Amino acid sequence: MPDTEIKPGYISNRSKPVNKLSKAQFYTQDSPTGKEPIKYKLVHIPAEKVEGAVKKSKLNKRNEKHLNLRAISDILPSIKLAKKNDHPCKAYGTLDDMVIMEGLRRSYAVRAVEGAQLAVWLTEYVHPEDEAVIVSRADKYREPTTIDLSLTIKEFLSETDETYTVRELASLFDVSRGTAQNAKDVMKLPEAYFNKYPSLNDASLTLALKFSKYTESLSDVEINDVLEALPEVVAIDDDGAKAGVKKLEDKIKSIMAAVKTTDNKPVVKDNPFSYIKLKKGVVTSMSDKGVLSIKLPASIDEETINDIAKLLSQ
């Protein structure tokens, strides 16, 4: 197993520490489920090695694929200045292969800064029940969105043959059933839809749910044509992102509105009785909504009434 280059005084993956560690470089956390205490040691990983060494917990609601500079713009300046993350992440595993339970955005931000170091509280093993609780308590500063959760669930389900109910997904990812249902509905959308946004935080859940419903009646080819017609917003600053997202979402709304208008048009416009010679006093008409009306005079004979009754009762 290759060594990981770190600063003197911190833990490496060798059997002995590089230098003697201070007490501040160890940390013990009580098990949130009453199991054995979790003992961490503080390690630092060079930015260029973070991507190969770090992976996220499968229970983390945040979608890693859609992390970008826009998504970390709030924490990137401080990491650039300090050349590290001031608040260490939490992970289990080894220096070369660790699972991040807390601090996925921080790990991505460090990767973006040349010469930076990722600070991590690292332990060898965490019980799955403890991991679930620790992950559920993470990311409170900027919580993953329901769309984040949706893409994470989609990825999670693609890696298993098991099926999960909405209730089970809600329990697994520690969210409400309503949130889990919304995530499942949004999951029907192609990932290309979300690639149009500068970050997942900028995507409207309400619009995504409406667009998901709208695409149910479309073929894959038609959906692809719609997505190709949408502009892609590439922006990091707030003003640029907001302006771009408004144009994007206005376009999405106009596409859905156009289809709705078309759907509201009557299917039948011609009165089928307009070419038939009717009995005296009988009047037919067709409404704008395609509803046919037949008016009979009070003087109509009983035989005709009986014939109509038989026809309508069949």
C-alpha positions in Angstrom: 0.0 0.0 0.0 1.7 3.3 -1.0 2.5 6.0 1.5 0.5 9.1 1.6 2.6 12.3 1.7 1.6 14.4 4.7 3.1 17.1 6.9 5.4 16.2 9.7 3.6 15.7 13.0 0.5 14.0 11.4 -0.4 10.4 11.0 0.7 8.5 7.9 -0.3 5.0 6.9 2.9 3.6 8.3 2.8 1.5 11.5 4.3 4.4 13.5 3.6 8.1 13.5 6.0 10.4 11.8 6.4 12.5 15.0 4.8 12.3 18.4 1.2 13.4 18.3 -0.4 15.9 20.7 -3.7 15.1 22.4 -5.4 17.6 20.1 -4.8 15.2 17.3 -6.9 12.5 18.8 -10.7 12.6 19.3 -13.1 10.2 20.9 -16.8 10.3 20.0 -19.5 8.4 21.9 -21.4 6.0 19.8 -24.7 7.5 18.9 -26.3 4.1 19.1 -24.7 3.0 22.4 -21.9 0.9 20.9 -18.2 1.2 21.5 -16.8 4.7 21.5 -15.3 5.8 18.1 -11.7 6.8 18.3 -10.4 9.2 15.6 -7.0 10.5 14.7 -6.4 13.7 12.8 -4.8 13.2 9.4 -4.1 15.5 6.5 -4.2 14.5 2.8 -2.7 16.6 0.0 -5.2 18.0 -2.4 -3.9 16.0 -5.4 -4.5 12.7 -3.6 -8.0 13.5 -2.2 -10.0 12.3 -5.2 -8.3 8.9 -5.2 -8.5 8.4 -1.5 -12.0 9.7 -0.6 -15.4 8.4 -1.4 -18.8 9.4 0.1 -21.0 7.3 2.3 -23.8 5.8 0.4 -26.2 7.2 3.0 -25.1 10.8 2.3 -28.0 12.6 0.7 -25.7 14.9 -1.3 -25.0 14.0 -4.9 -21.2 13.9 -5.5 -21.4 14.0 -9.3 -23.0 17.5 -9.3 -20.6 19.1 -7.0 -18.9 22.0 -8.7 -17.3 25.4 -8.0 -20.8 27.0 -7.7 -21.8 24.5 -5.1 -18.8 25.2 -2.9 -18.5 29.0 -3.5 -19.4 29.7 0.1 -16.5 27.7 1.6 -13.9 27.9 -1.1 -12.5 31.4 -0.2 -11.6 30.4 3.4 -10.0 27.1 2.2 -8.0 29.0 -0.4 -6.8 31.4 2.3 -5.9 28.7 4.9 -4.8 26.1 2.3 -6.9 23.6 4.3 -10.4 23.1 5.8 -10.6 24.6 9.3 -13.3 22.1 10.3 -12.0 18.5 9.8 -14.2 16.0 8.0 -15.1 12.7 9.6 -14.3 9.4 7.8 -13.5 5.7 8.4 -11.1 3.5 6.5 -7.4 4.1 5.7 -5.5 7.0 4.3 -5.7 5.6 0.8 -9.3 4.5 0.9 -11.7 6.3 3.3 -15.5 6.9 3.4 -16.5 10.4 4.2 -19.4 10.6 6.6 -19.2 14.4 7.2 -17.6 17.0 4.9 -18.1 15.9 1.4 -18.2 19.6 0.1 -15.1 20.4 2.1 -13.2 17.5 0.5 -14.3 18.7 -3.0 -13.2 22.3 -2.2 -9.8 21.2 -1.0 -9.3 19.3 -4.3 -9.8 22.6 -6.1 -7.0 24.4 -4.3 -3.5 23.7 -5.3 -1.2 23.0 -2.3 -4.1 22.6 0.1 -4.5 19.8 2.6 -7.7 18.0 3.6 -8.0 17.6 7.4 -9.9 14.5 8.4 -10.8 12.9 11.7 -10.1 9.3 10.6 -11.1 6.0 12.3 -10.6 2.4 11.0 -14.2 1.3 11.4 -17.7 2.6 12.2 -20.6 0.4 12.8 -23.3 0.8 10.0 -25.9 1.9 12.6 -23.5 4.6 13.9 -22.6 5.6 10.3 -26.3 6.2 9.5 -26.8 8.5 12.5 -23.5 10.4 11.9 -24.3 10.9 8.2 -27.9 12.1 9.0 -26.5 14.8 11.3 -24.0 16.0 8.8 -24.3 18.9 6.3 -26.4 21.1 8.5 -24.7 24.2 7.3 -26.0 23.8 3.8 -28.2 20.7 3.7 -28.5 18.6 0.6 -31.6 19.4 -1.4 -34.4 17.0 -2.2 -33.0 17.0 -5.8 -29.6 16.0 -4.3 -31.4 13.2 -2.5 -33.2 12.1 -5.6 -30.0 11.6 -7.6 -28.4 9.9 -4.7 -31.3 7.5 -4.4 -31.2 6.8 -8.1 -27.5 6.0 -7.9 -28.1 3.8 -4.7 -30.9 1.8 -6.4 -28.8 1.3 -9.6 -26.2 -0.6 -7.4 -28.6 -3.1 -5.9 -31.2 -5.6 -7.0 -33.4 -5.0 -4.0 -36.5 -2.8 -4.2 -37.4 -0.2 -1.7 -40.7 1.4 -0.8 -41.0 5.1 -0.2 -41.3 4.4 3.5 -38.1 2.3 3.5 -36.2 5.0 1.6 -37.4 7.7 4.0 -36.1 5.6 6.9 -32.8 4.8 5.2 -32.0 8.4 4.4 -33.6 9.9 7.5 -36.1 12.1 5.7 -39.9 12.4 5.8 -42.1 10.2 3.6 -43.1 13.3 1.7 -39.5 14.2 0.9 -38.8 10.6 -0.1 -41.8 10.6 -2.4 -40.8 13.9 -4.0 -37.3 12.6 -4.5 -38.7 9.4 -6.2 -40.9 11.5 -8.5 -38.0 13.8 -9.5 -35.8 10.7 -10.1 -37.8 10.0 -13.3 -36.1 13.0 -15.0 -32.9 12.4 -17.0 -29.8 13.7 -15.3 -29.3 16.0 -18.4 -32.1 18.1 -17.0 -30.1 19.0 -13.9 -26.9 19.6 -15.9 -28.6 22.7 -17.3 -28.3 24.3 -13.8 -25.2 25.9 -12.4 -25.6 23.7 -9.3 -28.3 21.5 -7.7 -29.0 24.3 -5.1 -30.2 26.5 -8.0 -32.7 24.0 -9.3 -36.4 24.5 -8.3 -38.0 21.3 -6.8 -41.5 22.6 -7.6 -40.6 23.0 -11.3 -38.7 19.7 -11.4 -41.8 17.9 -10.1 -44.0 19.6 -12.7 -41.5 18.9 -15.5 -41.3 15.3 -14.4 -45.1 15.0 -14.7 -45.0 16.8 -18.1 -42.5 14.3 -19.5 -44.6 11.2 -18.6 -46.5 11.5 -21.9 -43.4 12.0 -24.0 -41.1 9.4 -25.6 -37.4 9.4 -24.8 -36.7 11.0 -28.2 -39.2 13.8 -27.5 -37.7 14.4 -24.0 -34.2 14.6 -25.5 -35.4 17.1 -28.1 -36.9 19.3 -25.3 -33.7 19.1 -23.2 -31.6 20.1 -26.2 -33.7 23.2 -26.7 -33.0 24.3 -23.1 -30.0 26.7 -22.4 -27.2 25.5 -20.1 -26.4 27.9 -17.3 -22.7 28.2 -16.5 -22.0 30.7 -13.7 -20.4 30.8 -10.3 -21.4 34.2 -9.0 -24.9 34.7 -7.6 -26.0 37.4 -10.0 -25.0 35.5 -13.1 -26.5 32.3 -11.8 -29.8 33.9 -10.8 -30.1 35.6 -14.2 -29.3 32.4 -16.1 -31.6 30.2 -14.0 -34.5 32.6 -14.6 -34.0 32.4 -18.4 -33.8 28.6 -18.2 -36.9 28.2 -16.0 -38.9 30.7 -18.1 -38.0 28.5 -21.1 -39.1 25.3 -19.3 -42.4 26.9 -18.3 -43.1 28.2 -21.8 -42.6 24.7 -23.2 -45.0 23.2 -20.7 -47.5 26.0 -21.2 -47.5 25.5 -25.0 -48.3 21.8 -24.7 -51.0 22.5 -22.2 -52.6 25.0 -24.6 -52.5 22.4 -27.3 -54.0 19.8 -25.1 -56.9 22.1 -24.2 -58.0 22.5 -27.8 -61.2 20.4 -28.7 -60.5 17.2 -30.5 -63.8 17.3 -32.4 -64.9 20.6 -34.0 -67.4 19.5 -36.7 -71.0 18.8 -35.8 -71.6 15.2 -37.2 -75.3 16.0 -37.7 -74.7 19.1 -39.8 -74.9 17.1 -43.0 -78.1 15.2 -42.1 -81.7 16.3 -42.7 -83.3 16.3 -39.3 -87.0 16.2 -38.3 -88.7 19.6 -38.0 -87.9 21.2 -34.7 -84.8 19.1 -33.9 -81.6 21.2 -33.4 -78.0 20.1 -32.9 -75.0 22.0 -31.9 -71.3 21.5 -31.0 -69.6 23.5 -28.2 -66.1 24.8 -28.2 -65.1 21.9 -26.0 -66.5 19.3 -28.4 -69.7 18.6 -26.5 -72.6 17.7 -28.8 -76.1 18.9 -27.8 -79.4 17.7 -29.3 -82.6 19.6 -28.6 -86.0 18.0 -29.3 -89.3 19.9 -29.7 -92.1 19.2 -27.2 -94.3 18.0 -30.1 -92.0 15.1 -31.1 -93.8 11.8 -31.5 -93.6 9.1 -28.9 -92.1 6.6 -31.3 -89.1 8.8 -32.0 -88.6 9.3 -28.2 -88.7 5.5 -27.7 -86.1 5.0 -30.4 -83.7 7.6 -28.9 -84.2 6.0 -25.4 -83.3 2.6 -26.8 -80.2 4.0 -28.5 -78.9 5.8 -25.4 -79.5 2.8 -23.1 -77.5 0.4 -25.2 
